[in-house]
Amino acid sequence: MQWGRISVFDLDRTLVTGNSSFAFCQYLIARGVLPKKSIACAILCYLRYTYFGMSLSELHNKIFNQLLRGKSLSLLETHVCVSRKQWDG
């Protein structure tokens, strides 16, 4: 049996202290994968989720549609693997 790869984001903070999705967004901006203005969108969406009742599903859809749509899966997978290694130390 051949196993595939999996990328995990700890959205409810049970595994990682802090927001892993936001940290990944910061990582992509630092590497030039996303434009710097993306941080404003990420912060706004996070605030809407945290303080104004945006559902987790809405948050994910908004981030995907505004920041990740059009990016190749292979590009994002490459950065997920590298970002994960930084978290692992």
MODELLER restraints for C-alpha pairs under 7 A, 6 or more apart:
rsr = mdl.restraints
at = mdl.atoms
rsr.add(forms.Gaussian(group=physical.xy_distance, feature=features.Distance(at['CA:9:A'], at['CA:20:A']), mean=5.84, stdev=0.5))
rsr.add(forms.Gaussian(group=physical.xy_distance, feature=features.Distance(at['CA:9:A'], at['CA:21:A']), mean=6.30, stdev=0.5))
rsr.add(forms.Gaussian(group=physical.xy_distance, feature=features.Distance(at['CA:10:A'], at['CA:16:A']), mean=6.38, stdev=0.5))
rsr.add(forms.Gaussian(group=physical.xy_distance, feature=features.Distance(at['CA:10:A'], at['CA:20:A']), mean=5.96, stdev=0.5))
rsr.add(forms.Gaussian(group=physical.xy_distance, feature=features.Distance(at['CA:11:A'], at['CA:19:A']), mean=6.79, stdev=0.5))
rsr.add(forms.Gaussian(group=physical.xy_distance, feature=features.Distance(at['CA:11:A'], at['CA:20:A']), mean=6.83, stdev=0.5))
rsr.add(forms.Gaussian(group=physical.xy_distance, feature=features.Distance(at['CA:13:A'], at['CA:19:A']), mean=6.86, stdev=0.5))
rsr.add(forms.Gaussian(group=physical.xy_distance, feature=features.Distance(at['CA:22:A'], at['CA:42:A']), mean=7.00, stdev=0.5))
rsr.add(forms.Gaussian(group=physical.xy_distance, feature=features.Distance(at['CA:28:A'], at['CA:34:A']), mean=5.64, stdev=0.5))
rsr.add(forms.Gaussian(group=physical.xy_distance, feature=features.Distance(at['CA:29:A'], at['CA:35:A']), mean=5.91, stdev=0.5))
rsr.add(forms.Gaussian(group=physical.xy_distance, feature=features.Distance(at['CA:29:A'], at['CA:36:A']), mean=5.72, stdev=0.5))
rsr.add(forms.Gaussian(group=physical.xy_distance, feature=features.Distance(at['CA:38:A'], at['CA:67:A']), mean=6.74, stdev=0.5))
rsr.add(forms.Gaussian(group=physical.xy_distance, feature=features.Distance(at['CA:42:A'], at['CA:63:A']), mean=6.93, stdev=0.5))
rsr.add(forms.Gaussian(group=physical.xy_distance, feature=features.Distance(at['CA:45:A'], at['CA:59:A']), mean=6.32, stdev=0.5))
rsr.add(forms.Gaussian(group=physical.xy_distance, feature=features.Distance(at['CA:48:A'], at['CA:54:A']), mean=5.59, stdev=0.5))
rsr.add(forms.Gaussian(group=physical.xy_distance, feature=features.Distance(at['CA:49:A'], at['CA:55:A']), mean=6.23, stdev=0.5))
rsr.add(forms.Gaussian(group=physical.xy_distance, feature=features.Distance(at['CA:49:A'], at['CA:56:A']), mean=6.95, stdev=0.5))
rsr.add(forms.Gaussian(group=physical.xy_distance, feature=features.Distance(at['CA:49:A'], at['CA:59:A']), mean=6.49, stdev=0.5))
